[in-house]
Amino acid sequence: MEVKNYMELYVWDMLDRVLEKQGNVCKCEQCRYDIVALALNDLPPRYVVSDKGETYTRAKSLEQQFMIDVIAKITQAANVVAQHPRHE
Ligand SMILES: [Zn+2]
């Protein structure tokens, strides 16, 4: 068993979906991590006890209402990183 920040898993899950619609955003590893970190700083952590991924699956179906918030934060973070990428 382990305690996981489910919000973190969720943001990684949604990242590609958001980036697909953001043609101007660099999708390299550095920028992807920067976007996730920025978005997570703005989202409340949601800790769950994970046992072989089961809790995550259950939490995911319960928390669909957070999807819009999470997508909005990732979009915001992607725009910030696109304007100030930490590389040339
Ligand atoms: Zn990049």
PDB file of the backbone (N, CA, C, O) and the ligand in Angstrom, with CONECT records:
HET     ZN  A 101       1
ATOM      1  N   MET A   1       0.844  -1.199   0.000  1.00  0.00           N
ATOM      2  CA  MET A   1       0.000   0.000   0.000  1.00  0.00           C
ATOM      3  C   MET A   1       0.880   1.249   0.000  1.00  0.00           C
ATOM      4  O   MET A   1       1.990   1.250   0.531  1.00  0.00           O
ATOM      5  N   GLU A   2       0.366   2.281  -0.593  1.00  0.00           N
ATOM      6  CA  GLU A   2       1.083   3.552  -0.533  1.00  0.00           C
ATOM      7  C   GLU A   2       0.088   4.709  -0.612  1.00  0.00           C
ATOM      8  O   GLU A   2      -1.039   4.567  -1.088  1.00  0.00           O
ATOM      9  N   VAL A   3       0.554   5.857  -0.124  1.00  0.00           N
ATOM     10  CA  VAL A   3      -0.257   7.065  -0.218  1.00  0.00           C
ATOM     11  C   VAL A   3       0.212   7.841  -1.444  1.00  0.00           C
ATOM     12  O   VAL A   3       1.404   8.093  -1.621  1.00  0.00           O
ATOM     13  N   LYS A   4      -0.727   8.203  -2.264  1.00  0.00           N
ATOM     14  CA  LYS A   4      -0.375   8.936  -3.486  1.00  0.00           C
ATOM     15  C   LYS A   4      -1.199  10.200  -3.596  1.00  0.00           C
ATOM     16  O   LYS A   4      -2.349  10.254  -3.159  1.00  0.00           O
ATOM     17  N   ASN A   5      -0.600  11.205  -4.180  1.00  0.00           N
ATOM     18  CA  ASN A   5      -1.365  12.402  -4.509  1.00  0.00           C
ATOM     19  C   ASN A   5      -2.092  12.133  -5.828  1.00  0.00           C
ATOM     20  O   ASN A   5      -1.521  12.219  -6.915  1.00  0.00           O
ATOM     21  N   TYR A   6      -3.332  11.816  -5.687  1.00  0.00           N
ATOM     22  CA  TYR A   6      -4.129  11.445  -6.843  1.00  0.00           C
ATOM     23  C   TYR A   6      -4.203  12.585  -7.859  1.00  0.00           C
ATOM     24  O   TYR A   6      -4.289  12.352  -9.064  1.00  0.00           O
ATOM     25  N   MET A   7      -4.168  13.837  -7.347  1.00  0.00           N
ATOM     26  CA  MET A   7      -4.210  14.987  -8.241  1.00  0.00           C
ATOM     27  C   MET A   7      -3.028  14.953  -9.217  1.00  0.00           C
ATOM     28  O   MET A   7      -3.156  15.314 -10.387  1.00  0.00           O
ATOM     29  N   GLU A   8      -1.871  14.507  -8.701  1.00  0.00           N
ATOM     30  CA  GLU A   8      -0.679  14.436  -9.541  1.00  0.00           C
ATOM     31  C   GLU A   8      -0.885  13.432 -10.679  1.00  0.00           C
ATOM     32  O   GLU A   8      -0.563  13.721 -11.831  1.00  0.00           O
ATOM     33  N   LEU A   9      -1.413  12.272 -10.358  1.00  0.00           N
ATOM     34  CA  LEU A   9      -1.683  11.267 -11.389  1.00  0.00           C
ATOM     35  C   LEU A   9      -2.684  11.812 -12.406  1.00  0.00           C
ATOM     36  O   LEU A   9      -2.571  11.597 -13.612  1.00  0.00           O
ATOM     37  N   TYR A  10      -3.649  12.515 -11.872  1.00  0.00           N
ATOM     38  CA  TYR A  10      -4.718  13.032 -12.712  1.00  0.00           C
ATOM     39  C   TYR A  10      -4.194  14.081 -13.694  1.00  0.00           C
ATOM     40  O   TYR A  10      -4.562  14.093 -14.869  1.00  0.00           O
ATOM     41  N   VAL A  11      -3.321  14.969 -13.181  1.00  0.00           N
ATOM     42  CA  VAL A  11      -2.759  16.007 -14.054  1.00  0.00           C
ATOM     43  C   VAL A  11      -1.930  15.365 -15.171  1.00  0.00           C
ATOM     44  O   VAL A  11      -2.017  15.783 -16.326  1.00  0.00           O
ATOM     45  N   TRP A  12      -1.131  14.356 -14.833  1.00  0.00           N
ATOM     46  CA  TRP A  12      -0.350  13.660 -15.870  1.00  0.00           C
ATOM     47  C   TRP A  12      -1.288  13.020 -16.890  1.00  0.00           C
ATOM     48  O   TRP A  12      -1.024  13.036 -18.093  1.00  0.00           O
ATOM     49  N   ASP A  13      -2.368  12.465 -16.397  1.00  0.00           N
ATOM     50  CA  ASP A  13      -3.368  11.833 -17.257  1.00  0.00           C
ATOM     51  C   ASP A  13      -3.969  12.806 -18.264  1.00  0.00           C
ATOM     52  O   ASP A  13      -4.165  12.479 -19.435  1.00  0.00           O
ATOM     53  N   MET A  14      -4.251  14.002 -17.781  1.00  0.00           N
ATOM     54  CA  MET A  14      -4.949  14.983 -18.607  1.00  0.00           C
ATOM     55  C   MET A  14      -3.994  15.782 -19.491  1.00  0.00           C
ATOM     56  O   MET A  14      -4.424  16.445 -20.435  1.00  0.00           O
ATOM     57  N   LEU A  15      -2.693  15.719 -19.182  1.00  0.00           N
ATOM     58  CA  LEU A  15      -1.724  16.584 -19.856  1.00  0.00           C
ATOM     59  C   LEU A  15      -1.767  16.448 -21.383  1.00  0.00           C
ATOM     60  O   LEU A  15      -1.837  17.450 -22.095  1.00  0.00           O
ATOM     61  N   ASP A  16      -1.727  15.222 -21.877  1.00  0.00           N
ATOM     62  CA  ASP A  16      -1.703  15.029 -23.326  1.00  0.00           C
ATOM     63  C   ASP A  16      -2.982  15.534 -23.978  1.00  0.00           C
ATOM     64  O   ASP A  16      -2.964  16.115 -25.064  1.00  0.00           O
ATOM     65  N   ARG A  17      -4.084  15.299 -23.291  1.00  0.00           N
ATOM     66  CA  ARG A  17      -5.364  15.758 -23.823  1.00  0.00           C
ATOM     67  C   ARG A  17      -5.367  17.274 -23.999  1.00  0.00           C
ATOM     68  O   ARG A  17      -5.861  17.792 -25.000  1.00  0.00           O
ATOM     69  N   VAL A  18      -4.805  17.982 -23.005  1.00  0.00           N
ATOM     70  CA  VAL A  18      -4.764  19.443 -23.077  1.00  0.00           C
ATOM     71  C   VAL A  18      -3.757  19.893 -24.143  1.00  0.00           C
ATOM     72  O   VAL A  18      -4.043  20.792 -24.934  1.00  0.00           O
ATOM     73  N   LEU A  19      -2.570  19.257 -24.155  1.00  0.00           N
ATOM     74  CA  LEU A  19      -1.513  19.698 -25.076  1.00  0.00           C
ATOM     75  C   LEU A  19      -1.897  19.474 -26.535  1.00  0.00           C
ATOM     76  O   LEU A  19      -1.470  20.227 -27.411  1.00  0.00           O
ATOM     77  N   GLU A  20      -2.695  18.450 -26.799  1.00  0.00           N
ATOM     78  CA  GLU A  20      -3.175  18.198 -28.154  1.00  0.00           C
ATOM     79  C   GLU A  20      -3.865  19.431 -28.738  1.00  0.00           C
ATOM     80  O   GLU A  20      -3.764  19.725 -29.929  1.00  0.00           O
ATOM     81  N   LYS A  21      -4.575  20.144 -27.849  1.00  0.00           N
ATOM     82  CA  LYS A  21      -5.365  21.295 -28.305  1.00  0.00           C
ATOM     83  C   LYS A  21      -4.563  22.591 -28.267  1.00  0.00           C
ATOM     84  O   LYS A  21      -5.053  23.642 -28.680  1.00  0.00           O
ATOM     85  N   GLN A  22      -3.321  22.514 -27.768  1.00  0.00           N
ATOM     86  CA  GLN A  22      -2.490  23.705 -27.631  1.00  0.00           C
ATOM     87  C   GLN A  22      -1.309  23.592 -28.574  1.00  0.00           C
ATOM     88  O   GLN A  22      -0.209  23.222 -28.163  1.00  0.00           O
ATOM     89  N   GLY A  23      -1.541  23.916 -29.852  1.00  0.00           N
ATOM     90  CA  GLY A  23      -0.507  23.722 -30.854  1.00  0.00           C
ATOM     91  C   GLY A  23       0.770  24.491 -30.591  1.00  0.00           C
ATOM     92  O   GLY A  23       1.838  24.080 -31.044  1.00  0.00           O
ATOM     93  N   ASN A  24       0.684  25.625 -29.853  1.00  0.00           N
ATOM     94  CA  ASN A  24       1.833  26.505 -29.670  1.00  0.00           C
ATOM     95  C   ASN A  24       2.751  26.078 -28.528  1.00  0.00           C
ATOM     96  O   ASN A  24       3.800  26.689 -28.319  1.00  0.00           O
ATOM     97  N   VAL A  25       2.371  25.044 -27.789  1.00  0.00           N
ATOM     98  CA  VAL A  25       3.136  24.680 -26.600  1.00  0.00           C
ATOM     99  C   VAL A  25       4.171  23.613 -26.945  1.00  0.00           C
ATOM    100  O   VAL A  25       3.860  22.607 -27.583  1.00  0.00           O
ATOM    101  N   CYS A  26       5.410  23.855 -26.510  1.00  0.00           N
ATOM    102  CA  CYS A  26       6.482  22.875 -26.663  1.00  0.00           C
ATOM    103  C   CYS A  26       6.138  21.636 -25.839  1.00  0.00           C
ATOM    104  O   CYS A  26       5.668  21.747 -24.707  1.00  0.00           O
ATOM    105  N   LYS A  27       6.375  20.459 -26.413  1.00  0.00           N
ATOM    106  CA  LYS A  27       5.984  19.226 -25.725  1.00  0.00           C
ATOM    107  C   LYS A  27       7.196  18.393 -25.308  1.00  0.00           C
ATOM    108  O   LYS A  27       7.091  17.177 -25.144  1.00  0.00           O
ATOM    109  N   CYS A  28       8.347  19.047 -25.138  1.00  0.00           N
ATOM    110  CA  CYS A  28       9.529  18.312 -24.693  1.00  0.00           C
ATOM    111  C   CYS A  28       9.374  17.943 -23.219  1.00  0.00           C
ATOM    112  O   CYS A  28       8.477  18.437 -22.535  1.00  0.00           O
ATOM    113  N   GLU A  29      10.262  17.067 -22.739  1.00  0.00           N
ATOM    114  CA  GLU A  29      10.129  16.563 -21.369  1.00  0.00           C
ATOM    115  C   GLU A  29      10.203  17.696 -20.344  1.00  0.00           C
ATOM    116  O   GLU A  29       9.412  17.754 -19.402  1.00  0.00           O
ATOM    117  N   GLN A  30      11.176  18.600 -20.550  1.00  0.00           N
ATOM    118  CA  GLN A  30      11.345  19.726 -19.628  1.00  0.00           C
ATOM    119  C   GLN A  30      10.055  20.544 -19.492  1.00  0.00           C
ATOM    120  O   GLN A  30       9.612  20.842 -18.382  1.00  0.00           O
ATOM    121  N   CYS A  31       9.466  20.899 -20.627  1.00  0.00           N
ATOM    122  CA  CYS A  31       8.265  21.732 -20.593  1.00  0.00           C
ATOM    123  C   CYS A  31       7.088  20.963 -20.004  1.00  0.00           C
ATOM    124  O   CYS A  31       6.282  21.537 -19.272  1.00  0.00           O
ATOM    125  N   ARG A  32       6.978  19.675 -20.310  1.00  0.00           N
ATOM    126  CA  ARG A  32       5.886  18.867 -19.753  1.00  0.00           C
ATOM    127  C   ARG A  32       5.965  18.835 -18.226  1.00  0.00           C
ATOM    128  O   ARG A  32       4.951  18.987 -17.545  1.00  0.00           O
ATOM    129  N   TYR A  33       7.186  18.635 -17.687  1.00  0.00           N
ATOM    130  CA  TYR A  33       7.348  18.610 -16.233  1.00  0.00           C
ATOM    131  C   TYR A  33       7.057  19.980 -15.634  1.00  0.00           C
ATOM    132  O   TYR A  33       6.443  20.088 -14.573  1.00  0.00           O
ATOM    133  N   ASP A  34       7.507  21.029 -16.332  1.00  0.00           N
ATOM    134  CA  ASP A  34       7.253  22.384 -15.834  1.00  0.00           C
ATOM    135  C   ASP A  34       5.757  22.676 -15.798  1.00  0.00           C
ATOM    136  O   ASP A  34       5.265  23.294 -14.853  1.00  0.00           O
ATOM    137  N   ILE A  35       5.042  22.237 -16.812  1.00  0.00           N
ATOM    138  CA  ILE A  35       3.595  22.472 -16.860  1.00  0.00           C
ATOM    139  C   ILE A  35       2.900  21.729 -15.717  1.00  0.00           C
ATOM    140  O   ILE A  35       2.026  22.278 -15.046  1.00  0.00           O
ATOM    141  N   VAL A  36       3.300  20.481 -15.509  1.00  0.00           N
ATOM    142  CA  VAL A  36       2.676  19.688 -14.439  1.00  0.00           C
ATOM    143  C   VAL A  36       2.965  20.313 -13.075  1.00  0.00           C
ATOM    144  O   VAL A  36       2.066  20.418 -12.240  1.00  0.00           O
ATOM    145  N   ALA A  37       4.211  20.728 -12.842  1.00  0.00           N
ATOM    146  CA  ALA A  37       4.571  21.328 -11.547  1.00  0.00           C
ATOM    147  C   ALA A  37       3.789  22.619 -11.324  1.00  0.00           C
ATOM    148  O   ALA A  37       3.267  22.853 -10.234  1.00  0.00           O
ATOM    149  N   LEU A  38       3.711  23.443 -12.341  1.00  0.00           N
ATOM    150  CA  LEU A  38       2.972  24.712 -12.231  1.00  0.00           C
ATOM    151  C   LEU A  38       1.494  24.461 -11.930  1.00  0.00           C
ATOM    152  O   LEU A  38       0.913  25.100 -11.052  1.00  0.00           O
ATOM    153  N   ALA A  39       0.906  23.546 -12.649  1.00  0.00           N
ATOM    154  CA  ALA A  39      -0.512  23.252 -12.452  1.00  0.00           C
ATOM    155  C   ALA A  39      -0.750  22.701 -11.051  1.00  0.00           C
ATOM    156  O   ALA A  39      -1.721  23.068 -10.390  1.00  0.00           O
ATOM    157  N   LEU A  40       0.142  21.817 -10.600  1.00  0.00           N
ATOM    158  CA  LEU A  40      -0.045  21.203  -9.277  1.00  0.00           C
ATOM    159  C   LEU A  40       0.102  22.217  -8.147  1.00  0.00           C
ATOM    160  O   LEU A  40      -0.530  22.075  -7.101  1.00  0.00           O
ATOM    161  N   ASN A  41       0.933  23.240  -8.351  1.00  0.00           N
ATOM    162  CA  ASN A  41       1.072  24.278  -7.324  1.00  0.00           C
ATOM    163  C   ASN A  41      -0.231  25.035  -7.116  1.00  0.00           C
ATOM    164  O   ASN A  41      -0.446  25.652  -6.072  1.00  0.00           O
ATOM    165  N   ASP A  42      -1.089  24.982  -8.113  1.00  0.00           N
ATOM    166  CA  ASP A  42      -2.342  25.728  -8.082  1.00  0.00           C
ATOM    167  C   ASP A  42      -3.553  24.855  -7.783  1.00  0.00           C
ATOM    168  O   ASP A  42      -4.680  25.346  -7.718  1.00  0.00           O
ATOM    169  N   LEU A  43      -3.318  23.576  -7.605  1.00  0.00           N
ATOM    170  CA  LEU A  43      -4.428  22.649  -7.372  1.00  0.00           C
ATOM    171  C   LEU A  43      -4.274  22.020  -5.982  1.00  0.00           C
ATOM    172  O   LEU A  43      -3.153  21.773  -5.538  1.00  0.00           O
ATOM    173  N   PRO A  44      -5.377  21.764  -5.303  1.00  0.00           N
ATOM    174  CA  PRO A  44      -5.256  21.145  -3.979  1.00  0.00           C
ATOM    175  C   PRO A  44      -4.813  19.692  -4.129  1.00  0.00           C
ATOM    176  O   PRO A  44      -5.297  18.986  -5.013  1.00  0.00           O
ATOM    177  N   PRO A  45      -3.890  19.237  -3.266  1.00  0.00           N
ATOM    178  CA  PRO A  45      -3.523  17.819  -3.322  1.00  0.00           C
ATOM    179  C   PRO A  45      -4.702  16.952  -2.871  1.00  0.00           C
ATOM    180  O   PRO A  45      -5.496  17.374  -2.030  1.00  0.00           O
ATOM    181  N   ARG A  46      -4.814  15.776  -3.410  1.00  0.00           N
ATOM    182  CA  ARG A  46      -5.861  14.843  -2.985  1.00  0.00           C
ATOM    183  C   ARG A  46      -5.220  13.488  -2.770  1.00  0.00           C
ATOM    184  O   ARG A  46      -4.957  12.743  -3.714  1.00  0.00           O
ATOM    185  N   TYR A  47      -4.973  13.187  -1.495  1.00  0.00           N
ATOM    186  CA  TYR A  47      -4.250  11.962  -1.193  1.00  0.00           C
ATOM    187  C   TYR A  47      -5.195  10.775  -1.106  1.00  0.00           C
ATOM    188  O   TYR A  47      -6.269  10.849  -0.510  1.00  0.00           O
ATOM    189  N   VAL A  48      -4.772   9.703  -1.704  1.00  0.00           N
ATOM    190  CA  VAL A  48      -5.536   8.464  -1.623  1.00  0.00           C
ATOM    191  C   VAL A  48      -4.581   7.341  -1.253  1.00  0.00           C
ATOM    192  O   VAL A  48      -3.387   7.389  -1.549  1.00  0.00           O
ATOM    193  N   VAL A  49      -5.142   6.320  -0.592  1.00  0.00           N
ATOM    194  CA  VAL A  49      -4.376   5.119  -0.317  1.00  0.00           C
ATOM    195  C   VAL A  49      -4.518   4.209  -1.531  1.00  0.00           C
ATOM    196  O   VAL A  49      -5.620   3.844  -1.941  1.00  0.00           O
ATOM    197  N   SER A  50      -3.382   3.863  -2.081  1.00  0.00           N
ATOM    198  CA  SER A  50      -3.395   3.098  -3.323  1.00  0.00           C
ATOM    199  C   SER A  50      -2.969   1.663  -3.061  1.00  0.00           C
ATOM    200  O   SER A  50      -1.951   1.415  -2.415  1.00  0.00           O
ATOM    201  N   ASP A  51      -3.742   0.740  -3.556  1.00  0.00           N
ATOM    202  CA  ASP A  51      -3.393  -0.666  -3.475  1.00  0.00           C
ATOM    203  C   ASP A  51      -3.548  -1.250  -4.876  1.00  0.00           C
ATOM    204  O   ASP A  51      -4.660  -1.555  -5.306  1.00  0.00           O
ATOM    205  N   LYS A  52      -2.453  -1.400  -5.571  1.00  0.00           N
ATOM    206  CA  LYS A  52      -2.441  -1.933  -6.938  1.00  0.00           C
ATOM    207  C   LYS A  52      -3.335  -1.134  -7.889  1.00  0.00           C
ATOM    208  O   LYS A  52      -3.940  -1.695  -8.803  1.00  0.00           O
ATOM    209  N   GLY A  53      -3.410   0.162  -7.670  1.00  0.00           N
ATOM    210  CA  GLY A  53      -4.130   1.001  -8.625  1.00  0.00           C
ATOM    211  C   GLY A  53      -5.640   1.005  -8.487  1.00  0.00           C
ATOM    212  O   GLY A  53      -6.322   1.766  -9.174  1.00  0.00           O
ATOM    213  N   GLU A  54      -6.168   0.173  -7.617  1.00  0.00           N
ATOM    214  CA  GLU A  54      -7.628   0.077  -7.521  1.00  0.00           C
ATOM    215  C   GLU A  54      -8.258   1.377  -7.036  1.00  0.00           C
ATOM    216  O   GLU A  54      -9.268   1.832  -7.574  1.00  0.00           O
ATOM    217  N   THR A  55      -7.644   1.968  -6.009  1.00  0.00           N
ATOM    218  CA  THR A  55      -8.217   3.183  -5.433  1.00  0.00           C
ATOM    219  C   THR A  55      -8.184   4.314  -6.453  1.00  0.00           C
ATOM    220  O   THR A  55      -9.092   5.142  -6.526  1.00  0.00           O
ATOM    221  N   TYR A  56      -7.115   4.323  -7.234  1.00  0.00           N
ATOM    222  CA  TYR A  56      -6.998   5.379  -8.237  1.00  0.00           C
ATOM    223  C   TYR A  56      -8.156   5.296  -9.224  1.00  0.00           C
ATOM    224  O   TYR A  56      -8.773   6.308  -9.556  1.00  0.00           O
ATOM    225  N   THR A  57      -8.437   4.113  -9.680  1.00  0.00           N
ATOM    226  CA  THR A  57      -9.525   3.920 -10.637  1.00  0.00           C
ATOM    227  C   THR A  57     -10.844   4.379 -10.031  1.00  0.00           C
ATOM    228  O   THR A  57     -11.634   5.061 -10.683  1.00  0.00           O
ATOM    229  N   ARG A  58     -11.072   3.999  -8.784  1.00  0.00           N
ATOM    230  CA  ARG A  58     -12.320   4.380  -8.128  1.00  0.00           C
ATOM    231  C   ARG A  58     -12.386   5.899  -7.938  1.00  0.00           C
ATOM    232  O   ARG A  58     -13.412   6.522  -8.211  1.00  0.00           O
ATOM    233  N   ALA A  59     -11.282   6.484  -7.467  1.00  0.00           N
ATOM    234  CA  ALA A  59     -11.249   7.933  -7.246  1.00  0.00           C
ATOM    235  C   ALA A  59     -11.513   8.662  -8.558  1.00  0.00           C
ATOM    236  O   ALA A  59     -12.207   9.679  -8.587  1.00  0.00           O
ATOM    237  N   LYS A  60     -10.956   8.133  -9.637  1.00  0.00           N
ATOM    238  CA  LYS A  60     -11.087   8.778 -10.935  1.00  0.00           C
ATOM    239  C   LYS A  60     -12.559   8.904 -11.335  1.00  0.00           C
ATOM    240  O   LYS A  60     -12.980   9.947 -11.835  1.00  0.00           O
ATOM    241  N   SER A  61     -13.320   7.869 -11.120  1.00  0.00           N
ATOM    242  CA  SER A  61     -14.722   7.923 -11.526  1.00  0.00           C
ATOM    243  C   SER A  61     -15.526   8.832 -10.600  1.00  0.00           C
ATOM    244  O   SER A  61     -16.542   9.395 -11.007  1.00  0.00           O
ATOM    245  N   LEU A  62     -15.071   8.974  -9.353  1.00  0.00           N
ATOM    246  CA  LEU A  62     -15.784   9.825  -8.399  1.00  0.00           C
ATOM    247  C   LEU A  62     -15.518  11.308  -8.627  1.00  0.00           C
ATOM    248  O   LEU A  62     -16.330  12.155  -8.255  1.00  0.00           O
ATOM    249  N   GLU A  63     -14.384  11.615  -9.236  1.00  0.00           N
ATOM    250  CA  GLU A  63     -13.941  12.996  -9.215  1.00  0.00           C
ATOM    251  C   GLU A  63     -14.012  13.650 -10.586  1.00  0.00           C
ATOM    252  O   GLU A  63     -13.252  14.578 -10.863  1.00  0.00           O
ATOM    253  N   GLN A  64     -14.885  13.196 -11.425  1.00  0.00           N
ATOM    254  CA  GLN A  64     -15.020  13.786 -12.744  1.00  0.00           C
ATOM    255  C   GLN A  64     -15.319  15.289 -12.675  1.00  0.00           C
ATOM    256  O   GLN A  64     -14.965  16.041 -13.583  1.00  0.00           O
ATOM    257  N   GLN A  65     -15.966  15.709 -11.604  1.00  0.00           N
ATOM    258  CA  GLN A  65     -16.334  17.126 -11.504  1.00  0.00           C
ATOM    259  C   GLN A  65     -15.102  18.023 -11.402  1.00  0.00           C
ATOM    260  O   GLN A  65     -15.196  19.232 -11.613  1.00  0.00           O
ATOM    261  N   PHE A  66     -13.943  17.435 -11.077  1.00  0.00           N
ATOM    262  CA  PHE A  66     -12.727  18.241 -10.988  1.00  0.00           C
ATOM    263  C   PHE A  66     -12.074  18.416 -12.353  1.00  0.00           C
ATOM    264  O   PHE A  66     -11.137  19.199 -12.510  1.00  0.00           O
ATOM    265  N   MET A  67     -12.574  17.687 -13.327  1.00  0.00           N
ATOM    266  CA  MET A  67     -11.919  17.664 -14.627  1.00  0.00           C
ATOM    267  C   MET A  67     -11.793  19.069 -15.225  1.00  0.00           C
ATOM    268  O   MET A  67     -10.741  19.434 -15.750  1.00  0.00           O
ATOM    269  N   ILE A  68     -12.858  19.840 -15.143  1.00  0.00           N
ATOM    270  CA  ILE A  68     -12.855  21.171 -15.764  1.00  0.00           C
ATOM    271  C   ILE A  68     -11.815  22.068 -15.087  1.00  0.00           C
ATOM    272  O   ILE A  68     -11.073  22.783 -15.762  1.00  0.00           O
ATOM    273  N   ASP A  69     -11.763  22.027 -13.755  1.00  0.00           N
ATOM    274  CA  ASP A  69     -10.763  22.803 -13.011  1.00  0.00           C
ATOM    275  C   ASP A  69      -9.354  22.398 -13.416  1.00  0.00           C
ATOM    276  O   ASP A  69      -8.493  23.240 -13.668  1.00  0.00           O
ATOM    277  N   VAL A  70      -9.143  21.098 -13.471  1.00  0.00           N
ATOM    278  CA  VAL A  70      -7.806  20.592 -13.757  1.00  0.00           C
ATOM    279  C   VAL A  70      -7.390  20.995 -15.175  1.00  0.00           C
ATOM    280  O   VAL A  70      -6.262  21.436 -15.394  1.00  0.00           O
ATOM    281  N   ILE A  71      -8.301  20.843 -16.125  1.00  0.00           N
ATOM    282  CA  ILE A  71      -7.996  21.218 -17.507  1.00  0.00           C
ATOM    283  C   ILE A  71      -7.678  22.709 -17.588  1.00  0.00           C
ATOM    284  O   ILE A  71      -6.753  23.111 -18.293  1.00  0.00           O
ATOM    285  N   ALA A  72      -8.450  23.533 -16.861  1.00  0.00           N
ATOM    286  CA  ALA A  72      -8.209  24.975 -16.876  1.00  0.00           C
ATOM    287  C   ALA A  72      -6.817  25.292 -16.331  1.00  0.00           C
ATOM    288  O   ALA A  72      -6.104  26.122 -16.895  1.00  0.00           O
ATOM    289  N   LYS A  73      -6.428  24.632 -15.232  1.00  0.00           N
ATOM    290  CA  LYS A  73      -5.108  24.893 -14.637  1.00  0.00           C
ATOM    291  C   LYS A  73      -3.985  24.438 -15.542  1.00  0.00           C
ATOM    292  O   LYS A  73      -2.967  25.121 -15.660  1.00  0.00           O
ATOM    293  N   ILE A  74      -4.155  23.294 -16.183  1.00  0.00           N
ATOM    294  CA  ILE A  74      -3.112  22.807 -17.082  1.00  0.00           C
ATOM    295  C   ILE A  74      -2.975  23.754 -18.277  1.00  0.00           C
ATOM    296  O   ILE A  74      -1.866  24.050 -18.723  1.00  0.00           O
ATOM    297  N   THR A  75      -4.105  24.221 -18.783  1.00  0.00           N
ATOM    298  CA  THR A  75      -4.083  25.146 -19.917  1.00  0.00           C
ATOM    299  C   THR A  75      -3.346  26.423 -19.547  1.00  0.00           C
ATOM    300  O   THR A  75      -2.512  26.915 -20.306  1.00  0.00           O
ATOM    301  N   GLN A  76      -3.667  26.958 -18.356  1.00  0.00           N
ATOM    302  CA  GLN A  76      -2.990  28.160 -17.850  1.00  0.00           C
ATOM    303  C   GLN A  76      -1.481  27.928 -17.747  1.00  0.00           C
ATOM    304  O   GLN A  76      -0.678  28.734 -18.217  1.00  0.00           O
ATOM    305  N   ALA A  77      -1.118  26.808 -17.120  1.00  0.00           N
ATOM    306  CA  ALA A  77       0.293  26.491 -16.912  1.00  0.00           C
ATOM    307  C   ALA A  77       0.999  26.318 -18.249  1.00  0.00           C
ATOM    308  O   ALA A  77       2.140  26.750 -18.410  1.00  0.00           O
ATOM    309  N   ALA A  78       0.323  25.686 -19.213  1.00  0.00           N
ATOM    310  CA  ALA A  78       0.920  25.470 -20.533  1.00  0.00           C
ATOM    311  C   ALA A  78       1.200  26.807 -21.209  1.00  0.00           C
ATOM    312  O   ALA A  78       2.225  26.967 -21.872  1.00  0.00           O
ATOM    313  N   ASN A  79       0.295  27.765 -21.043  1.00  0.00           N
ATOM    314  CA  ASN A  79       0.501  29.085 -21.641  1.00  0.00           C
ATOM    315  C   ASN A  79       1.690  29.795 -21.009  1.00  0.00           C
ATOM    316  O   ASN A  79       2.479  30.432 -21.706  1.00  0.00           O
ATOM    317  N   VAL A  80       1.820  29.685 -19.684  1.00  0.00           N
ATOM    318  CA  VAL A  80       2.955  30.320 -18.994  1.00  0.00           C
ATOM    319  C   VAL A  80       4.269  29.701 -19.489  1.00  0.00           C
ATOM    320  O   VAL A  80       5.213  30.421 -19.814  1.00  0.00           O
ATOM    321  N   VAL A  81       4.324  28.374 -19.543  1.00  0.00           N
ATOM    322  CA  VAL A  81       5.546  27.700 -19.959  1.00  0.00           C
ATOM    323  C   VAL A  81       5.858  28.004 -21.424  1.00  0.00           C
ATOM    324  O   VAL A  81       7.022  28.145 -21.799  1.00  0.00           O
ATOM    325  N   ALA A  82       4.812  28.104 -22.251  1.00  0.00           N
ATOM    326  CA  ALA A  82       5.037  28.405 -23.675  1.00  0.00           C
ATOM    327  C   ALA A  82       5.678  29.785 -23.832  1.00  0.00           C
ATOM    328  O   ALA A  82       6.480  30.011 -24.738  1.00  0.00           O
ATOM    329  N   GLN A  83       5.307  30.709 -22.930  1.00  0.00           N
ATOM    330  CA  GLN A  83       5.863  32.052 -23.026  1.00  0.00           C
ATOM    331  C   GLN A  83       7.265  32.151 -22.408  1.00  0.00           C
ATOM    332  O   GLN A  83       8.084  32.976 -22.812  1.00  0.00           O
ATOM    333  N   HIS A  84       7.512  31.290 -21.423  1.00  0.00           N
ATOM    334  CA  HIS A  84       8.819  31.308 -20.739  1.00  0.00           C
ATOM    335  C   HIS A  84       9.401  29.908 -20.630  1.00  0.00           C
ATOM    336  O   HIS A  84       9.575  29.400 -19.523  1.00  0.00           O
ATOM    337  N   PRO A  85       9.704  29.278 -21.755  1.00  0.00           N
ATOM    338  CA  PRO A  85      10.312  27.945 -21.657  1.00  0.00           C
ATOM    339  C   PRO A  85      11.696  28.048 -21.020  1.00  0.00           C
ATOM    340  O   PRO A  85      12.397  29.044 -21.203  1.00  0.00           O
ATOM    341  N   ARG A  86      12.093  26.996 -20.260  1.00  0.00           N
ATOM    342  CA  ARG A  86      13.378  27.053 -19.567  1.00  0.00           C
ATOM    343  C   ARG A  86      14.492  26.523 -20.447  1.00  0.00           C
ATOM    344  O   ARG A  86      15.461  25.952 -19.947  1.00  0.00           O
ATOM    345  N   HIS A  87      14.363  26.705 -21.755  1.00  0.00           N
ATOM    346  CA  HIS A  87      15.410  26.308 -22.692  1.00  0.00           C
ATOM    347  C   HIS A  87      15.287  27.188 -23.922  1.00  0.00           C
ATOM    348  O   HIS A  87      14.305  27.912 -24.084  1.00  0.00           O
ATOM    349  N   GLU A  88      16.286  27.123 -24.786  1.00  0.00           N
ATOM    350  CA  GLU A  88      16.265  27.948 -26.003  1.00  0.00           C
ATOM    351  C   GLU A  88      15.212  27.458 -26.969  1.00  0.00           C
ATOM    352  O   GLU A  88      15.049  28.030 -28.046  1.00  0.00           O
TER     353      GLU A  88
HETATM  354 ZN    ZN A 101      10.295  22.518 -24.300  1.00  0.00          ZN2+
END
